[in-house]
């Protein structure tokens, strides 16, 4: 049994267990369910609580007046010795939670009792090469399938009732450094996925598979010069190269191993019928080897979900020399200006700048720093291109000697890394989990070798401040002003949830699930889950009561790459569990 009961009322009898198992035989998830996810409060069927990824719930039963009454009801352990980082966001449908764990595992859990219904463990080969821990960020649901990616770069579809494999497809060769860590998304019956592996000189790509059969529908490389394809009747048909011409913004043949991995996946904007997805760092990190903008690395792309064509791109860090990537989520939102509705999208980049784009064409609307210290650029021009500081780029190696060391802020782990922000339709703020840290970085000679790290750089990371690294910020995207902040001793590495109950939830590495007043930033609630939280919380309602769940389990990139920062948090314990809380109906009534 993998349940920690928190009161005798949650003891499970054989009858209840049988009823719970029988209850899973419900209707499958439809395209309509997926498109309506943000407004349907009795389930969570998408990563991001809606295809646009706003992570905003309209639920108000749990609110800033009664959140102190939020109570844990069960905790489900992933068990065994497979712990490490747990970056998953659970999904909930028809009384069942589907959640992934480290090492490419999937669990189905009864949400009333916390009892395991089934478990799937991928058989991973010895040679997997994940750069940033053995994490997985979640599943996709479609029909009667539960679909997720594995660390050996496979897509796997499981039966939602049994956990048995329905289909399995190889997306890329793990021996070249590819892996899958993102939660897939479902758009028009297609599974959309990106790939991880930018530190190994892979070629980033976005692919679509038929959700029912697993057949490949189209593939779109995200490095300029590679050919995209669509598949008709099993035949591969050329669909134009990515970009204007092979190597146009790359020297020589470096575009053939150019990185730009799409390792965080993306979201979907129904208004423009576009997949909005980011791309990672160019390879190698040593920018002196690859002069030019190096498209489409460190960029945001709008991709046609029907055939994989790139509609527009915005490059946040041209000629990236700091591993700033560009994968951070691009969140669709609307706002009023001059009596007109602006269809915008926002992203908080690892490079320290927050960008607001026109999501219809990718045009730059505005940008501003969202962290306290930026040393590599002095600002953005009117197109959103960074105005570089010449002394801010790591030096060019000479012979076998490393180049000049520079102290750079933010560090390569970013002003914000993968951890998803939330947007409140009530306050108009983005709630951004961010970090204040810097690095010494230098370049080194390097040659490409298949399946080997392809960096050409070294680094050490250190905190900027003694008393905090993590900062949860409430940011107004129309003005660039910070409405409030919460400072955290350890780095923040988990996602954020906002609700119409005037609440903002997130977790910290110290293990606390925390709730803040969305308007003022006052901390209203905290509960220690026993291990650091680097997952993303969700909320839903069941039987008239509102629930909150979050995955707990410290790990991810920080303890692996964090240098002096990793020393600061080395005492934190690993774990692997899902905690579920609820506001009892009695507490809701008492608060009225």
Secondary structure in CASP SS format (residue, H / E / C, confidence):
PFRMAT SS
TARGET T0000
AUTHOR 0000-0000-0000
METHOD secondary structure of the structure
MODEL  1
X C 1.00
X C 1.00
X E 1.00
X E 1.00
X E 1.00
X C 1.00
X C 1.00
X H 1.00
X H 1.00
X H 1.00
X C 1.00
X C 1.00
X C 1.00
X H 1.00
X H 1.00
X H 1.00
X H 1.00
X H 1.00
X H 1.00
X H 1.00
X H 1.00
X H 1.00
X H 1.00
X C 1.00
X C 1.00
X C 1.00
X C 1.00
X C 1.00
X E 1.00
X C 1.00
X H 1.00
X H 1.00
X H 1.00
X H 1.00
X H 1.00
X C 1.00
X H 1.00
X H 1.00
X H 1.00
X C 1.00
X C 1.00
X C 1.00
X C 1.00
X E 1.00
X C 1.00
X C 1.00
X C 1.00
X C 1.00
X C 1.00
X C 1.00
X C 1.00
X C 1.00
X C 1.00
X C 1.00
X C 1.00
X E 1.00
X E 1.00
X C 1.00
X C 1.00
X C 1.00
X C 1.00
X C 1.00
X C 1.00
X C 1.00
X C 1.00
X C 1.00
X H 1.00
X H 1.00
X H 1.00
X C 1.00
X E 1.00
X E 1.00
X E 1.00
X E 1.00
X E 1.00
X E 1.00
X E 1.00
X C 1.00
X C 1.00
X C 1.00
X C 1.00
X C 1.00
X C 1.00
X C 1.00
X C 1.00
X C 1.00
X C 1.00
X C 1.00
X C 1.00
X C 1.00
X E 1.00
X E 1.00
X E 1.00
X C 1.00
X C 1.00
X E 1.00
X E 1.00
X E 1.00
X E 1.00
X E 1.00
X E 1.00
X C 1.00
X C 1.00
X C 1.00
X E 1.00
X E 1.00
X E 1.00
X E 1.00
X E 1.00
X E 1.00
X C 1.00
X C 1.00
X C 1.00
X C 1.00
X C 1.00
X E 1.00
X E 1.00
X E 1.00
X E 1.00
X E 1.00
X E 1.00
X C 1.00
X C 1.00
X C 1.00
X C 1.00
X C 1.00
X C 1.00
X C 1.00
X C 1.00
X C 1.00
X C 1.00
X C 1.00
X C 1.00
X C 1.00
X C 1.00
X C 1.00
X C 1.00
X C 1.00
X C 1.00
X E 1.00
X E 1.00
X E 1.00
X E 1.00
X C 1.00
X E 1.00
X E 1.00
X E 1.00
X E 1.00
X E 1.00
X C 1.00
X C 1.00
X C 1.00
X C 1.00
X E 1.00
X E 1.00
X E 1.00
X E 1.00
X E 1.00
X E 1.00
X C 1.00
X C 1.00
X C 1.00
X C 1.00
X C 1.00
X E 1.00
X E 1.00
X E 1.00
X E 1.00
X E 1.00
X E 1.00
X C 1.00
X C 1.00
X C 1.00
X H 1.00
X H 1.00
X H 1.00
X C 1.00
X C 1.00
X E 1.00
X C 1.00
X C 1.00
X C 1.00
X C 1.00
X C 1.00
X E 1.00
X E 1.00
X E 1.00
X C 1.00
X C 1.00
X E 1.00
X E 1.00
X E 1.00
X E 1.00
X E 1.00
X C 1.00
X E 1.00
X C 1.00
X H 1.00
X H 1.00
X H 1.00
X C 1.00
X C 1.00
X E 1.00
X C 1.00
X E 1.00
X E 1.00
X E 1.00
X E 1.00
X E 1.00
X E 1.00
X C 1.00
X C 1.00
X C 1.00
X C 1.00
X C 1.00
X E 1.00
X E 1.00
X E 1.00
X E 1.00
X E 1.00
X E 1.00
X C 1.00
X C 1.00
X C 1.00
X C 1.00
X C 1.00
X E 1.00
X E 1.00
X E 1.00
X E 1.00
X E 1.00
X E 1.00
X C 1.00
X C 1.00
X E 1.00
X E 1.00
X E 1.00
X E 1.00
X E 1.00
X E 1.00
X E 1.00
X C 1.00
X C 1.00
X C 1.00
X C 1.00
X C 1.00
X C 1.00
X C 1.00
X C 1.00
X C 1.00
X C 1.00
X C 1.00
X C 1.00
X H 1.00
X H 1.00
X H 1.00
X H 1.00
X C 1.00
X E 1.00
X C 1.00
X C 1.00
X C 1.00
X C 1.00
X C 1.00
X C 1.00
X E 1.00
X E 1.00
X E 1.00
X E 1.00
X C 1.00
X C 1.00
X C 1.00
X C 1.00
X E 1.00
X E 1.00
X E 1.00
X E 1.00
X E 1.00
X C 1.00
X C 1.00
X C 1.00
X E 1.00
X C 1.00
X C 1.00
X C 1.00
X C 1.00
X H 1.00
X H 1.00
X H 1.00
X C 1.00
X C 1.00
X C 1.00
X C 1.00
X C 1.00
X C 1.00
X C 1.00
X C 1.00
X C 1.00
X E 1.00
X E 1.00
X E 1.00
X E 1.00
X E 1.00
X E 1.00
X C 1.00
X C 1.00
X C 1.00
X C 1.00
X C 1.00
X E 1.00
X E 1.00
X E 1.00
X E 1.00
X E 1.00
X E 1.00
X C 1.00
X C 1.00
X C 1.00
X C 1.00
X C 1.00
X C 1.00
X C 1.00
X C 1.00
X C 1.00
X C 1.00
X C 1.00
X C 1.00
X C 1.00
X C 1.00
X C 1.00
X E 1.00
X E 1.00
X E 1.00
X E 1.00
X E 1.00
X E 1.00
X E 1.00
X C 1.00
X C 1.00
X E 1.00
X E 1.00
X E 1.00
X E 1.00
X E 1.00
X E 1.00
X E 1.00
X E 1.00
X E 1.00
X C 1.00
X C 1.00
X C 1.00
X C 1.00
X E 1.00
X E 1.00
X E 1.00
X E 1.00
X E 1.00
X E 1.00
X C 1.00
X C 1.00
X C 1.00
X C 1.00
X C 1.00
X E 1.00
X E 1.00
X E 1.00
X E 1.00
X E 1.00
X E 1.00
X C 1.00
X C 1.00
X C 1.00
X C 1.00
X C 1.00
X C 1.00
X C 1.00
X E 1.00
X E 1.00
X E 1.00
X E 1.00
X C 1.00
X C 1.00
X C 1.00
X C 1.00
X C 1.00
X E 1.00
X E 1.00
X E 1.00
X C 1.00
X H 1.00
X H 1.00
X H 1.00
X C 1.00
X C 1.00
X C 1.00
X C 1.00
X C 1.00
X E 1.00
X C 1.00
X C 1.00
X E 1.00
X C 1.00
X C 1.00
X C 1.00
X C 1.00
X E 1.00
X E 1.00
X E 1.00
X E 1.00
X C 1.00
X C 1.00
X C 1.00
X C 1.00
X C 1.00
X C 1.00
X C 1.00
X C 1.00
X C 1.00
X C 1.00
X C 1.00
X C 1.00
X E 1.00
X E 1.00
X C 1.00
X C 1.00
X C 1.00
X C 1.00
X C 1.00
X E 1.00
X E 1.00
X E 1.00
X E 1.00
X E 1.00
X E 1.00
X E 1.00
X C 1.00
X E 1.00
X E 1.00
X E 1.00
X E 1.00
X E 1.00
X E 1.00
X E 1.00
X C 1.00
X C 1.00
X C 1.00
X C 1.00
X C 1.00
X C 1.00
X C 1.00
X C 1.00
X C 1.00
X C 1.00
X C 1.00
X C 1.00
X C 1.00
X E 1.00
X E 1.00
X E 1.00
X E 1.00
X E 1.00
X E 1.00
X E 1.00
X C 1.00
X C 1.00
X C 1.00
X C 1.00
X C 1.00
X C 1.00
X E 1.00
X E 1.00
X E 1.00
X E 1.00
X E 1.00
X E 1.00
X E 1.00
X C 1.00
X C 1.00
X C 1.00
X C 1.00
X C 1.00
X E 1.00
X E 1.00
X E 1.00
X E 1.00
X E 1.00
X E 1.00
X E 1.00
X C 1.00
X C 1.00
X C 1.00
X C 1.00
X C 1.00
X C 1.00
X C 1.00
X E 1.00
X E 1.00
X E 1.00
X E 1.00
X C 1.00
X C 1.00
X C 1.00
X E 1.00
X E 1.00
X E 1.00
X E 1.00
X E 1.00
X C 1.00
X C 1.00
X C 1.00
X C 1.00
X E 1.00
X E 1.00
X E 1.00
X E 1.00
X E 1.00
X E 1.00
X C 1.00
X C 1.00
X C 1.00
X C 1.00
X C 1.00
X E 1.00
X E 1.00
X E 1.00
X E 1.00
X E 1.00
X E 1.00
X C 1.00
X C 1.00
X C 1.00
X C 1.00
X C 1.00
X C 1.00
X C 1.00
X C 1.00
X C 1.00
X E 1.00
X E 1.00
X E 1.00
X E 1.00
X E 1.00
X C 1.00
X C 1.00
X E 1.00
X E 1.00
X E 1.00
X E 1.00
X E 1.00
X E 1.00
X E 1.00
X E 1.00
X C 1.00
X C 1.00
X C 1.00
X C 1.00
X H 1.00
X H 1.00
X H 1.00
X H 1.00
X H 1.00
X C 1.00
X C 1.00
X H 1.00
X H 1.00
X H 1.00
X H 1.00
X H 1.00
X C 1.00
X C 1.00
X C 1.00
X C 1.00
X C 1.00
X C 1.00
X C 1.00
X C 1.00
X E 1.00
X E 1.00
X E 1.00
X E 1.00
X E 1.00
X E 1.00
X E 1.00
X C 1.00
X H 1.00
X H 1.00
X H 1.00
X H 1.00
X H 1.00
X H 1.00
X C 1.00
X C 1.00
END
